[in-house]
Amino acid sequence: GYPDHTAWDPQHDYFDAKSDPDTPTWYMVDVKAVQPFRTMVTLPQLKADPALTEMALIKVGRLSVVPVAAAEWAHICQLGGVA
């Protein structure tokens, strides 16, 4: 991740007057889709899967940016049909 420069632009929708370029509050990442899942994987399905009970998304219970372990991602890819 890197500092979200839009937080310092008063003309931008995501401007945050409290954010300081020297100690940024907001960060961003670049993501790119690699391959679509063949089967949709839903949040209820993830929550019901015993293999994912320790996943941060399940334990924290917030739809936000959370870490995903490599083994968790591999399992989710299997569920989506792209193992």
Biopython code that builds the backbone (N, CA, C, O; Angstrom):
import numpy as np
from Bio.PDB.StructureBuilder import StructureBuilder

atoms = [
    (1, "GLY", "N", (0.812, -1.185, 0.000)),
    (1, "GLY", "CA", (0.000, 0.000, 0.000)),
    (1, "GLY", "C", (0.857, 1.250, 0.000)),
    (1, "GLY", "O", (2.039, 1.221, 0.345)),
    (2, "TYR", "N", (0.247, 2.322, -0.386)),
    (2, "TYR", "CA", (0.934, 3.609, -0.405)),
    (2, "TYR", "C", (-0.071, 4.697, -0.044)),
    (2, "TYR", "O", (-1.279, 4.487, -0.152)),
    (3, "PRO", "N", (0.429, 5.874, 0.390)),
    (3, "PRO", "CA", (-0.481, 6.930, 0.831)),
    (3, "PRO", "C", (-1.481, 7.318, -0.253)),
    (3, "PRO", "O", (-1.135, 7.426, -1.429)),
    (4, "ASP", "N", (-2.715, 7.525, 0.162)),
    (4, "ASP", "CA", (-3.792, 7.922, -0.746)),
    (4, "ASP", "C", (-3.709, 9.430, -0.970)),
    (4, "ASP", "O", (-4.130, 10.221, -0.126)),
    (5, "HIS", "N", (-3.166, 9.806, -2.107)),
    (5, "HIS", "CA", (-2.967, 11.226, -2.435)),
    (5, "HIS", "C", (-4.277, 11.987, -2.579)),
    (5, "HIS", "O", (-4.282, 13.213, -2.472)),
    (6, "THR", "N", (-5.383, 11.300, -2.818)),
    (6, "THR", "CA", (-6.667, 12.006, -2.979)),
    (6, "THR", "C", (-7.137, 12.618, -1.661)),
    (6, "THR", "O", (-7.967, 13.527, -1.664)),
    (7, "ALA", "N", (-6.619, 12.134, -0.547)),
    (7, "ALA", "CA", (-7.004, 12.675, 0.759)),
    (7, "ALA", "C", (-6.521, 14.106, 0.945)),
    (7, "ALA", "O", (-7.042, 14.829, 1.793)),
    (8, "TRP", "N", (-5.526, 14.525, 0.158)),
    (8, "TRP", "CA", (-4.965, 15.867, 0.309)),
    (8, "TRP", "C", (-5.489, 16.843, -0.733)),
    (8, "TRP", "O", (-5.080, 18.004, -0.745)),
    (9, "ASP", "N", (-6.379, 16.400, -1.603)),
    (9, "ASP", "CA", (-6.921, 17.252, -2.674)),
    (9, "ASP", "C", (-8.305, 17.761, -2.287)),
    (9, "ASP", "O", (-9.263, 16.988, -2.274)),
    (10, "PRO", "N", (-8.423, 19.059, -1.970)),
    (10, "PRO", "CA", (-9.717, 19.601, -1.540)),
    (10, "PRO", "C", (-10.828, 19.463, -2.580)),
    (10, "PRO", "O", (-12.009, 19.547, -2.243)),
    (11, "GLN", "N", (-10.455, 19.254, -3.834)),
    (11, "GLN", "CA", (-11.451, 19.099, -4.901)),
    (11, "GLN", "C", (-11.925, 17.656, -5.056)),
    (11, "GLN", "O", (-12.865, 17.388, -5.804)),
    (12, "HIS", "N", (-11.288, 16.745, -4.365)),
    (12, "HIS", "CA", (-11.612, 15.325, -4.515)),
    (12, "HIS", "C", (-12.669, 14.902, -3.496)),
    (12, "HIS", "O", (-12.736, 15.442, -2.392)),
    (13, "ASP", "N", (-13.496, 13.924, -3.887)),
    (13, "ASP", "CA", (-14.549, 13.406, -3.007)),
    (13, "ASP", "C", (-13.987, 12.813, -1.712)),
    (13, "ASP", "O", (-14.675, 12.802, -0.692)),
    (14, "TYR", "N", (-12.756, 12.326, -1.743)),
    (14, "TYR", "CA", (-12.177, 11.664, -0.578)),
    (14, "TYR", "C", (-11.224, 12.567, 0.202)),
    (14, "TYR", "O", (-10.406, 12.075, 0.979)),
    (15, "PHE", "N", (-11.319, 13.863, 0.005)),
    (15, "PHE", "CA", (-10.488, 14.815, 0.741)),
    (15, "PHE", "C", (-10.717, 14.675, 2.235)),
    (15, "PHE", "O", (-11.855, 14.553, 2.690)),
    (16, "ASP", "N", (-9.627, 14.692, 2.995)),
    (16, "ASP", "CA", (-9.693, 14.637, 4.453)),
    (16, "ASP", "C", (-8.751, 15.707, 4.996)),
    (16, "ASP", "O", (-7.531, 15.546, 4.968)),
    (17, "ALA", "N", (-9.318, 16.780, 5.480)),
    (17, "ALA", "CA", (-8.527, 17.912, 5.961)),
    (17, "ALA", "C", (-7.586, 17.522, 7.099)),
    (17, "ALA", "O", (-6.581, 18.198, 7.321)),
    (18, "LYS", "N", (-7.890, 16.457, 7.813)),
    (18, "LYS", "CA", (-7.053, 16.029, 8.935)),
    (18, "LYS", "C", (-5.866, 15.167, 8.503)),
    (18, "LYS", "O", (-4.940, 14.945, 9.284)),
    (19, "SER", "N", (-5.896, 14.684, 7.261)),
    (19, "SER", "CA", (-4.821, 13.824, 6.776)),
    (19, "SER", "C", (-3.605, 14.677, 6.409)),
    (19, "SER", "O", (-3.729, 15.694, 5.726)),
    (20, "ASP", "N", (-2.435, 14.250, 6.872)),
    (20, "ASP", "CA", (-1.190, 14.981, 6.668)),
    (20, "ASP", "C", (-0.255, 14.148, 5.786)),
    (20, "ASP", "O", (-0.019, 12.977, 6.086)),
    (21, "PRO", "N", (0.279, 14.723, 4.709)),
    (21, "PRO", "CA", (1.188, 13.954, 3.845)),
    (21, "PRO", "C", (2.405, 13.388, 4.583)),
    (21, "PRO", "O", (2.960, 12.373, 4.163)),
    (22, "ASP", "N", (2.824, 14.031, 5.675)),
    (22, "ASP", "CA", (3.978, 13.527, 6.419)),
    (22, "ASP", "C", (3.629, 12.319, 7.290)),
    (22, "ASP", "O", (4.492, 11.488, 7.575)),
    (23, "THR", "N", (2.384, 12.222, 7.708)),
    (23, "THR", "CA", (1.901, 11.073, 8.477)),
    (23, "THR", "C", (0.511, 10.706, 7.953)),
    (23, "THR", "O", (-0.495, 10.987, 8.604)),
    (24, "PRO", "N", (0.460, 10.083, 6.786)),
    (24, "PRO", "CA", (-0.820, 9.812, 6.126)),
    (24, "PRO", "C", (-1.763, 8.965, 6.970)),
    (24, "PRO", "O", (-1.346, 8.051, 7.681)),
    (25, "THR", "N", (-3.043, 9.294, 6.869)),
    (25, "THR", "CA", (-4.097, 8.533, 7.529)),
    (25, "THR", "C", (-4.610, 7.437, 6.608)),
    (25, "THR", "O", (-4.915, 6.331, 7.056)),
    (26, "TRP", "N", (-4.703, 7.746, 5.325)),
    (26, "TRP", "CA", (-5.335, 6.858, 4.349)),
    (26, "TRP", "C", (-4.296, 6.277, 3.398)),
    (26, "TRP", "O", (-3.371, 6.960, 2.960)),
    (27, "TYR", "N", (-4.480, 4.990, 3.092)),
    (27, "TYR", "CA", (-3.602, 4.290, 2.155)),
    (27, "TYR", "C", (-4.444, 3.629, 1.070)),
    (27, "TYR", "O", (-5.638, 3.388, 1.249)),
    (28, "MET", "N", (-3.808, 3.345, -0.044)),
    (28, "MET", "CA", (-4.503, 2.675, -1.143)),
    (28, "MET", "C", (-3.615, 1.555, -1.688)),
    (28, "MET", "O", (-2.404, 1.537, -1.468)),
    (29, "VAL", "N", (-4.237, 0.641, -2.390)),
    (29, "VAL", "CA", (-3.522, -0.441, -3.070)),
    (29, "VAL", "C", (-4.063, -0.541, -4.484)),
    (29, "VAL", "O", (-5.192, -0.135, -4.760)),
    (30, "ASP", "N", (-3.268, -1.070, -5.353)),
    (30, "ASP", "CA", (-3.705, -1.338, -6.715)),
    (30, "ASP", "C", (-4.028, -2.826, -6.813)),
    (30, "ASP", "O", (-3.227, -3.665, -6.402)),
    (31, "VAL", "N", (-5.184, -3.148, -7.349)),
    (31, "VAL", "CA", (-5.570, -4.541, -7.521)),
    (31, "VAL", "C", (-5.952, -4.782, -8.980)),
    (31, "VAL", "O", (-6.365, -3.869, -9.694)),
    (32, "LYS", "N", (-5.805, -6.007, -9.388)),
    (32, "LYS", "CA", (-6.125, -6.380, -10.756)),
    (32, "LYS", "C", (-6.743, -7.778, -10.743)),
    (32, "LYS", "O", (-6.190, -8.706, -10.154)),
    (33, "ALA", "N", (-7.877, -7.914, -11.387)),
    (33, "ALA", "CA", (-8.501, -9.236, -11.503)),
    (33, "ALA", "C", (-7.617, -10.120, -12.383)),
    (33, "ALA", "O", (-7.139, -9.696, -13.436)),
    (34, "VAL", "N", (-7.417, -11.334, -11.935)),
    (34, "VAL", "CA", (-6.579, -12.269, -12.685)),
    (34, "VAL", "C", (-7.440, -13.273, -13.441)),
    (34, "VAL", "O", (-7.177, -13.583, -14.603)),
    (35, "GLN", "N", (-8.472, -13.776, -12.766)),
    (35, "GLN", "CA", (-9.314, -14.804, -13.355)),
    (35, "GLN", "C", (-10.664, -14.792, -12.644)),
    (35, "GLN", "O", (-10.714, -14.733, -11.416)),
    (36, "PRO", "N", (-11.750, -14.847, -13.396)),
    (36, "PRO", "CA", (-13.066, -14.880, -12.734)),
    (36, "PRO", "C", (-13.334, -16.252, -12.131)),
    (36, "PRO", "O", (-12.887, -17.275, -12.649)),
    (37, "PHE", "N", (-14.069, -16.252, -11.035)),
    (37, "PHE", "CA", (-14.524, -17.518, -10.457)),
    (37, "PHE", "C", (-15.600, -18.104, -11.361)),
    (37, "PHE", "O", (-16.380, -17.369, -11.967)),
    (38, "ARG", "N", (-15.638, -19.417, -11.448)),
    (38, "ARG", "CA", (-16.697, -20.092, -12.213)),
    (38, "ARG", "C", (-17.994, -20.110, -11.407)),
    (38, "ARG", "O", (-19.091, -20.101, -11.964)),
    (39, "THR", "N", (-17.841, -20.134, -10.079)),
    (39, "THR", "CA", (-18.978, -20.194, -9.165)),
    (39, "THR", "C", (-18.856, -19.055, -8.163)),
    (39, "THR", "O", (-17.781, -18.823, -7.609)),
    (40, "MET", "N", (-19.951, -18.348, -7.931)),
    (40, "MET", "CA", (-19.933, -17.275, -6.952)),
    (40, "MET", "C", (-19.719, -17.855, -5.560)),
    (40, "MET", "O", (-20.296, -18.884, -5.208)),
    (41, "VAL", "N", (-18.890, -17.187, -4.777)),
    (41, "VAL", "CA", (-18.657, -17.574, -3.392)),
    (41, "VAL", "C", (-19.245, -16.456, -2.533)),
    (41, "VAL", "O", (-18.787, -15.315, -2.592)),
    (42, "THR", "N", (-20.249, -16.784, -1.745)),
    (42, "THR", "CA", (-20.968, -15.778, -0.971)),
    (42, "THR", "C", (-20.416, -15.663, 0.443)),
    (42, "THR", "O", (-19.752, -16.574, 0.939)),
    (43, "LEU", "N", (-20.698, -14.540, 1.081)),
    (43, "LEU", "CA", (-20.292, -14.354, 2.470)),
    (43, "LEU", "C", (-20.917, -15.411, 3.386)),
    (43, "LEU", "O", (-20.211, -15.970, 4.225)),
    (44, "PRO", "N", (-22.218, -15.705, 3.255)),
    (44, "PRO", "CA", (-22.767, -16.779, 4.103)),
    (44, "PRO", "C", (-22.051, -18.117, 3.888)),
    (44, "PRO", "O", (-21.876, -18.885, 4.835)),
    (45, "GLN", "N", (-21.646, -18.392, 2.671)),
    (45, "GLN", "CA", (-20.918, -19.633, 2.388)),
    (45, "GLN", "C", (-19.560, -19.625, 3.096)),
    (45, "GLN", "O", (-19.153, -20.635, 3.669)),
    (46, "LEU", "N", (-18.865, -18.492, 3.057)),
    (46, "LEU", "CA", (-17.583, -18.394, 3.749)),
    (46, "LEU", "C", (-17.756, -18.575, 5.254)),
    (46, "LEU", "O", (-16.973, -19.270, 5.901)),
    (47, "LYS", "N", (-18.794, -17.938, 5.805)),
    (47, "LYS", "CA", (-19.036, -18.020, 7.247)),
    (47, "LYS", "C", (-19.389, -19.437, 7.687)),
    (47, "LYS", "O", (-19.101, -19.822, 8.820)),
    (48, "ALA", "N", (-20.002, -20.206, 6.814)),
    (48, "ALA", "CA", (-20.428, -21.566, 7.155)),
    (48, "ALA", "C", (-19.329, -22.609, 6.927)),
    (48, "ALA", "O", (-19.478, -23.761, 7.335)),
    (49, "ASP", "N", (-18.253, -22.224, 6.293)),
    (49, "ASP", "CA", (-17.207, -23.181, 5.936)),
    (49, "ASP", "C", (-16.263, -23.417, 7.125)),
    (49, "ASP", "O", (-15.600, -22.482, 7.573)),
    (50, "PRO", "N", (-16.193, -24.646, 7.640)),
    (50, "PRO", "CA", (-15.332, -24.942, 8.793)),
    (50, "PRO", "C", (-13.852, -24.639, 8.536)),
    (50, "PRO", "O", (-13.110, -24.361, 9.478)),
    (51, "ALA", "N", (-13.425, -24.689, 7.295)),
    (51, "ALA", "CA", (-12.017, -24.434, 6.970)),
    (51, "ALA", "C", (-11.653, -22.960, 7.110)),
    (51, "ALA", "O", (-10.472, -22.615, 7.114)),
    (52, "LEU", "N", (-12.651, -22.088, 7.224)),
    (52, "LEU", "CA", (-12.385, -20.652, 7.269)),
    (52, "LEU", "C", (-12.751, -20.001, 8.597)),
    (52, "LEU", "O", (-12.851, -18.776, 8.672)),
    (53, "THR", "N", (-12.951, -20.787, 9.634)),
    (53, "THR", "CA", (-13.393, -20.229, 10.920)),
    (53, "THR", "C", (-12.377, -19.268, 11.532)),
    (53, "THR", "O", (-12.754, -18.392, 12.310)),
    (54, "GLU", "N", (-11.114, -19.415, 11.199)),
    (54, "GLU", "CA", (-10.071, -18.539, 11.747)),
    (54, "GLU", "C", (-9.760, -17.352, 10.835)),
    (54, "GLU", "O", (-8.905, -16.529, 11.162)),
    (55, "MET", "N", (-10.443, -17.259, 9.701)),
    (55, "MET", "CA", (-10.200, -16.165, 8.761)),
    (55, "MET", "C", (-10.577, -14.826, 9.402)),
    (55, "MET", "O", (-11.611, -14.720, 10.062)),
    (56, "ALA", "N", (-9.738, -13.806, 9.205)),
    (56, "ALA", "CA", (-9.982, -12.489, 9.818)),
    (56, "ALA", "C", (-11.346, -11.933, 9.433)),
    (56, "ALA", "O", (-12.012, -11.323, 10.269)),
    (57, "LEU", "N", (-11.770, -12.123, 8.216)),
    (57, "LEU", "CA", (-13.075, -11.626, 7.780)),
    (57, "LEU", "C", (-14.201, -12.228, 8.607)),
    (57, "LEU", "O", (-15.185, -11.550, 8.906)),
    (58, "ILE", "N", (-14.064, -13.477, 8.971)),
    (58, "ILE", "CA", (-15.092, -14.164, 9.746)),
    (58, "ILE", "C", (-14.995, -13.776, 11.226)),
    (58, "ILE", "O", (-16.014, -13.520, 11.868)),
    (59, "LYS", "N", (-13.796, -13.734, 11.758)),
    (59, "LYS", "CA", (-13.609, -13.436, 13.180)),
    (59, "LYS", "C", (-13.918, -11.982, 13.524)),
    (59, "LYS", "O", (-14.497, -11.703, 14.574)),
    (60, "VAL", "N", (-13.538, -11.059, 12.650)),
    (60, "VAL", "CA", (-13.751, -9.641, 12.919)),
    (60, "VAL", "C", (-15.193, -9.259, 12.627)),
    (60, "VAL", "O", (-15.778, -8.432, 13.326)),
    (61, "GLY", "N", (-15.756, -9.857, 11.605)),
    (61, "GLY", "CA", (-17.164, -9.623, 11.286)),
    (61, "GLY", "C", (-17.452, -8.311, 10.594)),
    (61, "GLY", "O", (-18.586, -7.834, 10.617)),
    (62, "ARG", "N", (-16.442, -7.719, 9.978)),
    (62, "ARG", "CA", (-16.636, -6.471, 9.240)),
    (62, "ARG", "C", (-16.252, -6.695, 7.787)),
    (62, "ARG", "O", (-15.267, -7.373, 7.495)),
    (63, "LEU", "N", (-17.022, -6.130, 6.889)),
    (63, "LEU", "CA", (-16.638, -6.177, 5.478)),
    (63, "LEU", "C", (-15.721, -4.994, 5.232)),
    (63, "LEU", "O", (-16.173, -3.886, 4.942)),
    (64, "SER", "N", (-14.450, -5.242, 5.350)),
    (64, "SER", "CA", (-13.447, -4.204, 5.210)),
    (64, "SER", "C", (-12.219, -4.856, 4.600)),
    (64, "SER", "O", (-12.285, -5.984, 4.111)),
    (65, "VAL", "N", (-11.124, -4.161, 4.628)),
    (65, "VAL", "CA", (-9.882, -4.736, 4.148)),
    (65, "VAL", "C", (-9.288, -5.557, 5.275)),
    (65, "VAL", "O", (-8.966, -5.030, 6.340)),
    (66, "VAL", "N", (-9.146, -6.840, 5.038)),
    (66, "VAL", "CA", (-8.580, -7.745, 6.039)),
    (66, "VAL", "C", (-7.547, -8.637, 5.362)),
    (66, "VAL", "O", (-7.643, -8.894, 4.162)),
    (67, "PRO", "N", (-6.562, -9.110, 6.117)),
    (67, "PRO", "CA", (-5.588, -10.030, 5.517)),
    (67, "PRO", "C", (-6.237, -11.376, 5.212)),
    (67, "PRO", "O", (-7.144, -11.824, 5.913)),
    (68, "VAL", "N", (-5.753, -11.997, 4.162)),
    (68, "VAL", "CA", (-6.210, -13.344, 3.777)),
    (68, "VAL", "C", (-4.969, -14.209, 3.637)),
    (68, "VAL", "O", (-4.094, -13.924, 2.819)),
    (69, "ALA", "N", (-4.893, -15.261, 4.432)),
    (69, "ALA", "CA", (-3.751, -16.174, 4.374)),
    (69, "ALA", "C", (-3.757, -16.926, 3.041)),
    (69, "ALA", "O", (-4.807, -17.124, 2.428)),
    (70, "ALA", "N", (-2.586, -17.333, 2.615)),
    (70, "ALA", "CA", (-2.462, -18.047, 1.335)),
    (70, "ALA", "C", (-3.333, -19.301, 1.312)),
    (70, "ALA", "O", (-3.969, -19.592, 0.299)),
    (71, "ALA", "N", (-3.369, -20.043, 2.415)),
    (71, "ALA", "CA", (-4.187, -21.267, 2.467)),
    (71, "ALA", "C", (-5.676, -20.930, 2.379)),
    (71, "ALA", "O", (-6.446, -21.651, 1.743)),
    (72, "GLU", "N", (-6.076, -19.830, 3.022)),
    (72, "GLU", "CA", (-7.482, -19.403, 2.947)),
    (72, "GLU", "C", (-7.847, -19.033, 1.510)),
    (72, "GLU", "O", (-8.904, -19.414, 1.007)),
    (73, "TRP", "N", (-6.955, -18.285, 0.857)),
    (73, "TRP", "CA", (-7.228, -17.877, -0.522)),
    (73, "TRP", "C", (-7.298, -19.096, -1.437)),
    (73, "TRP", "O", (-8.166, -19.162, -2.308)),
    (74, "ALA", "N", (-6.408, -20.049, -1.256)),
    (74, "ALA", "CA", (-6.440, -21.262, -2.065)),
    (74, "ALA", "C", (-7.762, -22.002, -1.878)),
    (74, "ALA", "O", (-8.341, -22.501, -2.843)),
    (75, "HIS", "N", (-8.236, -22.071, -0.640)),
    (75, "HIS", "CA", (-9.511, -22.730, -0.364)),
    (75, "HIS", "C", (-10.671, -21.982, -1.033)),
    (75, "HIS", "O", (-11.552, -22.606, -1.626)),
    (76, "ILE", "N", (-10.671, -20.661, -0.938)),
    (76, "ILE", "CA", (-11.726, -19.854, -1.565)),
    (76, "ILE", "C", (-11.696, -20.031, -3.076)),
    (76, "ILE", "O", (-12.748, -20.107, -3.711)),
    (77, "CYS", "N", (-10.506, -20.097, -3.657)),
    (77, "CYS", "CA", (-10.404, -20.334, -5.102)),
    (77, "CYS", "C", (-10.992, -21.683, -5.470)),
    (77, "CYS", "O", (-11.642, -21.812, -6.508)),
    (78, "GLN", "N", (-10.773, -22.693, -4.633)),
    (78, "GLN", "CA", (-11.371, -24.009, -4.883)),
    (78, "GLN", "C", (-12.885, -23.910, -4.862)),
    (78, "GLN", "O", (-13.568, -24.470, -5.719)),
    (79, "LEU", "N", (-13.408, -23.184, -3.865)),
    (79, "LEU", "CA", (-14.861, -22.999, -3.782)),
    (79, "LEU", "C", (-15.389, -22.310, -5.036)),
    (79, "LEU", "O", (-16.487, -22.612, -5.504)),
    (80, "GLY", "N", (-14.603, -21.388, -5.571)),
    (80, "GLY", "CA", (-15.007, -20.661, -6.765)),
    (80, "GLY", "C", (-14.751, -21.408, -8.063)),
    (80, "GLY", "O", (-15.098, -20.927, -9.141)),
    (81, "GLY", "N", (-14.147, -22.576, -7.961)),
    (81, "GLY", "CA", (-13.948, -23.409, -9.140)),
    (81, "GLY", "C", (-12.731, -23.051, -9.969)),
    (81, "GLY", "O", (-12.675, -23.362, -11.158)),
    (82, "VAL", "N", (-11.758, -22.399, -9.353)),
    (82, "VAL", "CA", (-10.548, -22.027, -10.114)),
    (82, "VAL", "C", (-9.276, -22.453, -9.388)),
    (82, "VAL", "O", (-8.295, -21.710, -9.361)),
    (83, "ALA", "N", (-9.291, -23.624, -8.811)),
    (83, "ALA", "CA", (-8.136, -24.098, -8.028)),
    (83, "ALA", "C", (-6.901, -24.216, -8.828)),
    (83, "ALA", "O", (-5.858, -24.601, -8.301)),
]
sb = StructureBuilder()
sb.init_structure("model")
sb.init_model(0)
sb.init_chain("A")
sb.init_seg("    ")
for serial, (resi, resn, name, xyz) in enumerate(atoms, 1):
    if name == "N":
        sb.init_residue(resn, " ", resi, " ")
    sb.init_atom(name, np.array(xyz, "f"), 0.0, 1.0, " ", f" {name:<3s}", serial, name[0])
structure = sb.get_structure()
